[in-house]
Amino acid sequence: MVAIVIFHVLMILLGLGIVSRVVPVESVRNGLSYVHKAFGITMPRAEQTRTIALVWIVSILIGVDGCLLLLVFLASS
């Protein structure tokens, strides 16, 4: 339970760092390039880097929460 809370707090802090421009755009762009290359999709334009990074963070949070919800549901039944 603690690990889940820590994961969510770290992801929210990362998102806030991206939005408030504490995290340099070049670091965000490098991180996105790894993700996009892994999935085989094209990189967004430089102006869209922060927005797309936030979309990825929200997608990861939804995916993790969905998997945890499924695990709890299956374990309880």
GIPE-V452767 format. One record per backbone hydrogen bond with DSSP energy under -1.0 kcal/mol. NH is the residue of the N-H (numbers start at 1). CO is the residue of the C=O. Records with the same first field share a line. If there is no record, write none. Layout:
NH=CO, CO
This chain:
5=1
6=2
7=3
8=4
9=5
10=6
11=7
12=8
13=9
14=10
15=11
16=12
17=13
18=14
19=15
20=16
22=17
23=17
28=24
29=25
30=26
31=27
32=28
33=29
34=30
35=31
36=32
37=33
38=34
39=35
40=36
41=36
48=45
52=48
53=49
54=50
55=51
56=52
57=53
58=54
59=55
60=56
61=57
62=58
63=59
64=60
65=61
66=62
67=63
68=64
69=65
70=66
71=67
72=68
73=69
74=70
75=71
76=72
77=73
